[in-house]
Amino acid sequence: MNEISPEDQQLAKAMRALSHPARLAILRYLSDISTPCCGDVMSCVDLAQSTVSQHLKVLLEAGLIERKGQGTKNCYSICSDKLSAVQSLFDRTVSPLTAKSLPQNAE
């Protein structure tokens, strides 16, 4: 049996963070707006402030976004390097699996 690698654990954590439609909507919103604050983020999804805060927390813990304090407000931005690393890790993990499942050419 194969051991669970640190890369698999990292990918699984990121995929869990990306697995909710509200979090995907938040990421899309953050990619369009320069350092929006939590109140701004609430405008992109029809959810309570506490729910939006929880989704932001999940994205923060996965390292997909970062938070910067501006006075009494917290503003958020996408960690592009981390998101690119997750995409690359996903591609390296899934591509071999897909290639193995393709039908072989009959000779």
C-alpha positions as CSV (number, residue, x, y, z in Angstrom):
1,M,0.0,0.0,0.0
2,N,1.3,3.5,-0.8
3,E,2.0,5.9,2.0
4,I,0.2,9.3,2.1
5,S,2.8,11.8,1.0
6,P,3.0,15.4,2.3
7,E,2.0,16.6,-1.2
8,D,-1.1,14.5,-1.0
9,Q,-2.0,16.0,2.3
10,Q,-1.3,19.5,1.0
11,L,-3.5,18.9,-2.0
12,A,-6.3,17.4,0.0
13,K,-6.3,20.4,2.3
14,A,-6.5,22.8,-0.6
15,M,-9.2,20.8,-2.3
16,R,-11.3,20.8,0.8
17,A,-11.0,24.6,0.9
18,L,-12.0,24.8,-2.7
19,S,-14.9,22.3,-2.4
20,H,-17.6,24.8,-1.4
21,P,-19.3,27.0,-4.1
22,A,-19.3,30.0,-1.8
23,R,-15.5,29.8,-1.3
24,L,-15.1,29.6,-5.1
25,A,-17.3,32.7,-5.5
26,I,-15.2,34.5,-2.9
27,L,-12.0,33.6,-4.7
28,R,-13.4,34.9,-8.0
29,Y,-14.5,38.1,-6.3
30,L,-11.0,38.5,-4.7
31,S,-9.4,38.1,-8.1
32,D,-11.4,41.0,-9.5
33,I,-11.1,43.5,-6.6
34,S,-8.0,45.0,-5.0
35,T,-7.8,44.1,-1.3
36,P,-11.5,44.0,-0.4
37,C,-12.6,43.9,3.2
38,C,-14.9,41.4,4.8
39,G,-17.9,43.7,4.3
40,D,-17.1,43.9,0.6
41,V,-16.8,40.2,0.3
42,M,-20.2,39.8,1.7
43,S,-21.6,41.5,-1.4
44,C,-20.5,38.7,-3.6
45,V,-22.4,36.0,-1.8
46,D,-25.8,36.1,-0.2
47,L,-24.7,34.8,3.2
48,A,-24.6,36.1,6.7
49,Q,-21.4,37.9,7.8
50,S,-20.5,35.1,10.2
51,T,-20.8,32.5,7.4
52,V,-18.6,34.6,5.1
53,S,-16.1,34.9,7.9
54,Q,-16.0,31.2,8.4
55,H,-15.4,30.6,4.7
56,L,-12.6,33.2,4.7
57,K,-11.1,31.4,7.7
58,V,-11.1,28.1,5.8
59,L,-9.4,29.8,2.8
60,L,-6.9,31.4,5.1
61,E,-6.0,28.2,6.9
62,A,-5.4,26.5,3.5
63,G,-3.1,29.4,2.6
64,L,-5.1,30.3,-0.5
65,I,-5.7,33.9,0.7
66,E,-4.0,36.3,3.0
67,R,-5.4,38.9,5.4
68,K,-4.0,42.4,6.1
69,G,-5.3,44.7,8.7
70,Q,-6.3,48.2,7.5
71,G,-7.3,50.2,10.6
72,T,-10.2,48.3,12.1
73,K,-10.9,46.3,9.0
74,N,-9.4,43.1,7.7
75,C,-8.8,43.1,3.9
76,Y,-8.1,40.0,1.8
77,S,-6.2,39.0,-1.3
78,I,-5.5,35.8,-3.1
79,C,-2.1,34.1,-2.6
80,S,-1.4,33.6,-6.3
81,D,1.8,31.7,-5.7
82,K,0.0,29.2,-3.4
83,L,-2.9,28.8,-5.8
84,S,-0.5,28.2,-8.7
85,A,1.3,25.6,-6.6
86,V,-2.0,23.8,-5.8
87,Q,-2.9,23.8,-9.5
88,S,0.5,22.4,-10.4
89,L,0.3,19.8,-7.7
90,F,-3.2,18.9,-8.8
91,D,-2.0,18.5,-12.4
92,R,0.9,16.3,-11.4
93,T,-1.4,14.1,-9.3
94,V,-4.3,13.8,-11.6
95,S,-2.6,13.6,-15.0
96,P,-1.0,10.2,-14.4
97,L,-4.3,8.8,-13.2
98,T,-6.1,10.0,-16.2
99,A,-3.5,8.7,-18.6
100,K,-3.8,5.2,-17.0
101,S,-7.5,5.2,-17.5
102,L,-7.4,6.0,-21.2
103,P,-8.2,3.0,-23.5
104,Q,-5.1,1.5,-25.1
105,N,-4.9,1.6,-28.9
106,A,-5.6,-1.9,-30.4
107,E,-2.8,-3.1,-32.5
